[in-house]
């Protein structure tokens, strides 16, 4: 239902919704990052709101504790030494 032409978001609408630039949305698309998109013709790109919401849910991260941060730093330092 939200893939009906009137419901689809333009890159500019998506950028506004996510508070990023249109250039960032374009870069995400060319880098294989960002929400799935629909190509309509040679130059028109649109985004289904449900796909955007799903993508946002997949990118939710929980903050780490100070102990986890210390452990991560210790592991990164050990990896650098091992090289």
C-alpha positions in Angstrom: 0.0 0.0 0.0 2.8 2.5 0.8 4.4 1.7 -2.5 1.6 3.5 -4.3 3.1 6.3 -6.4 1.6 9.0 -4.2 3.1 7.5 -1.0 6.7 7.2 -2.2 9.3 9.7 -0.9 11.6 11.6 -3.2 15.3 11.8 -2.3 14.7 15.4 -1.1 11.8 14.3 1.1 13.9 11.5 2.5 16.8 13.8 3.2 14.5 16.3 4.9 12.9 13.5 7.0 16.4 12.2 8.1 17.9 15.7 8.4 20.7 14.9 6.1 21.6 16.5 2.7 20.3 15.2 -0.6 24.0 14.6 -1.5 24.3 12.3 1.5 21.2 10.3 0.4 22.7 10.0 -3.1 26.1 8.9 -1.7 24.4 6.3 0.4 22.6 4.9 -2.6 25.8 4.7 -4.7 27.7 3.2 -1.8 25.1 0.5 -1.2 24.1 2.0 2.1 20.8 3.6 3.2 17.2 2.4 2.8 16.2 0.3 -0.2 15.1 2.4 -3.1 12.9 2.1 -6.2 14.1 3.2 -9.5 11.4 4.6 -11.8 12.9 5.1 -15.2 16.5 6.1 -15.8 16.7 9.0 -13.3 13.8 8.9 -10.9 14.4 7.3 -7.5 11.8 6.9 -4.8 11.7 5.4 -1.3 8.8 3.5 0.3 8.1 4.8 3.8 7.9 1.3 5.2 11.3 0.4 3.8 12.8 3.6 5.4 11.2 2.7 8.7 12.5 -0.9 8.5 16.0 0.4 7.6 15.9 2.8 10.6 14.9 0.0 12.9 17.8 -2.2 11.7 20.3 0.7 12.5 19.2 1.2 16.1 22.2 0.8 18.4 22.3 0.7 22.1 24.9 2.7 24.0 27.8 0.7 25.4 28.8 0.8 29.0 32.2 2.2 30.2 33.4 -1.3 30.8 32.5 -2.4 27.3 34.3 0.7 25.9 37.4 -0.1 27.9 37.3 -3.8 26.7 36.9 -2.6 23.1 39.9 -0.3 23.4 42.0 -3.1 24.9 41.1 -5.4 22.1 41.9 -2.8 19.4 45.2 -2.1 21.1 46.0 -5.9 21.2 45.1 -6.2 17.5 47.5 -3.3 16.6 50.3 -4.9 18.5 49.7 -8.3 16.8 50.2 -6.7 13.4 
